[in-house]
Amino acid sequence: MSRVIKTLLAFGLGLAPLAAQADPAAMRDVLKRSCTGDYFEFCGDHAPGGPEVEACFRTNMKNLSSACASAITAFKREQKVKRVSEAN
């Protein structure tokens, strides 16, 4: 997971599919709505925003709610599109 996801965890995470080139604030909102419960259930013993939380979400990806897993997947996809776009 990226640094942005760590930041989102600090605010409490949430999920929903994101459109390509989505507004960063909108992505934060989606992650917050979709993943907050998953954070507390699976990763709440780790400080928000730390590398441990990122590793915890990776480890628990199959256990996360479908909304949270989808939001994380969409976020990663968006980040990949953004990197490719910036490289060109």
N, C-alpha and C positions, 0 to 999 in steps of 0.2 A: 504494500500500500504506500501511497505517496505522502509527502509532508502535508498536503492539503487535507487528507483524510485524518491525519493526526490532529490537525487543527480543528477539524469538524468534531472529532471525538471530545475535544476540550469543551465544546459548546453542547455536547450531547448529540448523538448521531441519529440519522433517519434515512429513509430510502424511497425511491420511486425512479422509474426510467427517466433518463435525461436525454434531451435532444442534443445533437452535435453542436458544438460551439455555444453551449449554454452559458449563461451568466454565472460567474463564480458564486455570487450570493445565492442564486437559485439552487445551485448544486449543494451548497451548505445546508439550505433549508430542507432539501429532499433527503439528504443523508441524516440530518437531525431527526426529522419526522420518522424515518424508516428504521434507523438503527439504534436509537436510544435504549429501547428495551433489550436488544441483543447485547449492547455494551454492558448493561447492568447484569444481565443473566450470565454471560460468558466471560467478560473481561473486566468487570467492575473492581476487581482487586488490584488492577493496574492503574497508575496515574494517567488521567486523560492526556492524550497527545504524545505519550512516550512511545519509544520503539517497542516496548513490551505489548502495548495495545495493538499495534500494527501486526505483530507476530501472532497475537492471540486471535485476531480476526482472521488471519490467514489460516491458522490451525483449525479454527471452528467454522470455516466457510460452509461446510456441508450441514452444519447444525443451525446456521443463521436462518432467520425468517426469510421467506422468499422475497419479501419487499426489500430487506436489507441487502441480501445477496445480489439482487438485481440492481440496486442503487450503486453498490460498490463496483459491480461489473460495468455499469454504464459510465461511472466516473472514470474508471481505468481506461475505457474505450475513448472517452472524451479527451483524456490526457494524452493518449497516443495520437489521436487526430491532431491535437494542438501542437505536439512536438513535431509531427511530420509537416504541418502547415508552416511552423516557424522555421524549419530547416530549409524550406523551399523559398 
